[in-house]
Amino acid sequence: MGWLENYPRAYYDKYEQVDVKNHGDWYQVYRLPGRVYAIAEPQQLQEVNAFLIIGEEAALLLDTGMGIVPIEPLVRELYQGPVLTVNSHAHFDHIGCNHQFASVHVLDCDYARRIAARGLNYEDVAGELAEECFQFGPPAGFVPEQYRVPPYDIVPIEDGHVFRLGGRNIRVIATGGHCQDHLCLYDENEHILFTGDLAYFGAMFANFDNELFGTSDLQRYTEQMQRLDRALPQDAVCCVSHNDPVLSRNDFHTIAEAFAEVCRREAAGESGNSAPAGMGFDFGEEGKQPNIYTFDGFSIYTRGSEQEAE
Ligand SMILES: [Zn+2]
């Protein structure tokens, strides 16, 4: 029924799964090193991950998932103290339960403000809620046509903002690239980079240019990847927002180099293959198929060299 023949994914075997009462048949929670929980939604095509980062006095929730099943009761079950919430960016698969929290920290820019004020409607996300985007069909009680992300309250933050969780400082790194408001988090105590959608094993997108998804910038994307790659200590690990929740330091370097290669190829007038139309990938400029560059274990979508030159 779903898009995966081999469900569940083998990489989950690497992590300790946490038994949860609240919606454990939709969310899967994994305990990662350094007091971090990955909250995964493996039954939907995006295979998105939210993260709960635990300090001595507070916890930080990075993203709120698809909005298909409420995440707040699960977060409350995992941590009973004060919870701050932050978005890696304002795409649908990261903001779905924002409205269940009093406010959400977002990188201050027009795009993030617009999505917060507007919320999302079924029509915005309908392609992601089709039967074939669910491994086992929509979960009980979820009616796709009634999907909606209500507007939510934001706390605008800037590059360099530090979340102090008690014995644990998490710094905001504004990156853009994927879209204007994209941010990464860096855990200065545990040397964990939370990459958001900047880097993971899967399809990475630098091809957006519309009202709902904002505007990608391949050049900026690549510069930020290179900058992070230079700054990351050798013992760092990455927590990433799609698919396998953990990426090694070395994998991050490989992906950063791939972006540099794509940039060089497009600057030289080359382009990748035209991406096939398909599930989840039609979020670029209307009527234009993105270019795709395929690497070992991941791929990069761009608007293509012709449009970059315009
Ligand atoms: Zn995403």
Boltz pocket constraint, residues with backbone or C-beta under 6 A from the ligand:
constraints:
  - pocket:
      binder: B
      contacts: [[A, 48], [A, 91], [A, 93], [A, 94], [A, 197], [A, 241], [A, 242]]
      max_distance: 6.0
